[in-house]
Amino acid sequence: MINAYAALERGAKLTPYQYDPGLLGEHEVEIEVRYCGICHSDISIIDNDWGMSIYPVVAGHEVVGTISQIGAAVTNLEVGQTVGLGWYADYCETCEQCHNGDENICSDLTPTIVGHHGGFADKVRANANSVIPLPEAIDLKSVGPLLCGGLTVFNPLVQFDIKPTDKVAVIGIGGLGHIALQFLQAWGCEVTAFTSAAKLQEALDMGA
């Protein structure tokens, strides 16, 4: 049994919830959750803001943990390995997007918290193809936001071939912008931040 916190209906408070995940699939892994971030998307799914929620909702898609079980067909991960799990818990692996390395736009993907139970729990399951190995030296308490907001802002840096010599502006130093600013600063770019006066010093401290 997996012990979790779930919203049983739209906008409900999270309450203790237990469920039986059944037999572990041959391509699945079970992750013992050590940390899990809280993203605004979790709130949107709990509140059904996007009209796609399936209750009960066990939110949590910025999962950091240790693999406790692996399916019979899993060869790229091992029990005891530290991993992360983000917005997606599975990809079809048959569509053009999956074959081109663009699994995030797979035509038949499985969101971690829509019709699938997420990481506000002691354990979570996912297909091994969506699990990200993490280096042991990393600060695990800080990894969570990188698995959602971090990927969201890093992806365009790769897609648009941003170079360390580029000048880049970040509009809004919020949940996504503050990560983008730090990525760009570390990348070597000259970064300009568009933000409020209240966040000026914070933006400067992060590399603008």
N, C-alpha and C positions, 0 to 999 in steps of 0.2 A: 504493500500500500504506500501511496505517496501522500504526504501531509502538506497541505497548501493553504493559501488564503484566496478566497474567491469572491467575486461579485455575483450574486445569484440572479440579479435582475438589473435593468438599466439604472445606473447611478447609485446602486446600493453600496453600503459600506462593505469593506472586505471582512469576511468572517472565516473561521477555520473550516476547511473543506478537505475531505479525504477521498481519494479515488484509487481504483485498481487499474493500473496501466496495461494489464494483460502481459502476455509473453513478449519478451524483447524480440523485435524483428531482426532478421539476419543482417540487415544493413544499418541497424540502429545502434546508438550508444546511450547509456544512462549516465547522467552527470549528477554528482553530489554537489549541490549548490553551496558555494562558499560566500559569494557576494552577488547582489543583483541591483543594478541601478534602477532609478525611477525616471521614466521619460514621459513627456507630455502625451505621447502616443498611447501609453498605458491608460492614462486618464480618458483619452478620446475613445478607446475601445471599451473601457468600463462604462462610460456614459453613452455609448453607441452614437457618437457624433457623426460617424461616417456611414451609418446604416448597414454595417457588415458584421456586427458583433454576434457571437453565438454563446448563449449562457448555459451553464455558469462560465464566467470568464476568470481564468487564472492568468493574470497579467505577468509582466516581467520578461523583457527581451534584451536585457543587457546583462547576461548571465556569465559569471565566472565561477568555475568549479573544477572538480576532479572526476575523471571517468571512473565509475564504479563497476560498470558492466559493458561488454562489447558484444555485438552480434556475431554470429558464426562467419559471416562474409566480410567483416571489417578487418582490413589489413594495414591501414595507414595510421591507426591510433591504438593505444594500449591502456589497460587498466592502470590507474594511478597518475595518468598524464593530466597536466593542467591545461584547460581549454576554455574558450569563450564561445558563446552562442548569441547571435544577434537577432535581427527581425525575422529571418527565415529559418525554418526547421527542416526543410526538404526542398529539393528541386527534381524535376522530372528526368533530367540527364539524357533526354532524347530529342529535345527541340533544338533549333538552330542556335538559339541564344546560349543554351548550355554548352553546346559543342564549340562555340566561339569564346567561351570564358566569360560570358555576360549572364551568369546565372541569376543575377538580381532582377533581370527582366524576363525570366523564364515564363513560358506560357501556362505552366501548370505547377506553380510553386505552392508551398505550404507556409503561411505566416506562423510564427511561433506562438502568437496569442489570439489567433482567429480560427476557431474550430480545432484548436490544439492548446494544450495546457502549458503555460510558460513557467518562468523562474521564480515567482513568489511562492516558493515551495522548498522542501528539503531536497527534492530531486526533480529532474526534468529529462525528458527523452527527446532525441532528434536523430535524423539520419546523419550518418558520419560525413556525408558530403557537405554538410552545412556547418560543421564544427571546426573551430579555428584553434590550432595548437598555440599555446602561449609560452614564451620563455620564462623559466623559473625566476630569473633575476628581476622581472618587472614587478612594479608595485601593484599587486592584484586588487587592492582596494580602489585603485584609480582607473582600472581598465574599462569598467562598464560603459561609460559614455562613448568610448572609442568604438564600441561595437554597433552603435546606431548613429549618433550625431557625428562622430569622428569619420565613419565611413561615408556618410552623406556629403561631407565637405571635402574629403580626400579624393573621392571619385572624380569630380570635375577637374581637379589639378592634374590627374593622369590623362583624362579624356582630352583636355585642351592643351596638353603638353606644356604645362607651366614650367619655365626654366628659372634657375637661381638668379639669373640676370634680369628677370621680368619685374615690372612695377605692377602691383596688384592692389585693388581696393576691396575692402570688406565692408559691406553695408549692414550695420546692426551687430553690436557685440553682445549677443545674447547666448542662448543655449548652443547654437551652431557657430555663430560668428566668433566666439572666443576661442573655439578649437581651431577654426580656419586660420585665425590670426597667428596662433602659435605654430601651426604647421608651416605657414608661409615664412614666418620669421626663421624657423629652423631650416627651411629649404634655402634660405639665403636671399629671398626676395626683398625688394623695397616695398613695405606695406603701409597703406593708408587706411585708417579706420574712420568710417562715418558713424558717429554715435552721439549720444547726449553728453552734455557737459559733466553730468554726474559720473559718467564712466570714463572720462578723459584719462585720468591717472591710471586706471586699470588697464586701458587700452595701451598706453605707453609702456607700462610695466610688462605687458605681454608681447611687446615687440613692434608696435606701430610707430 
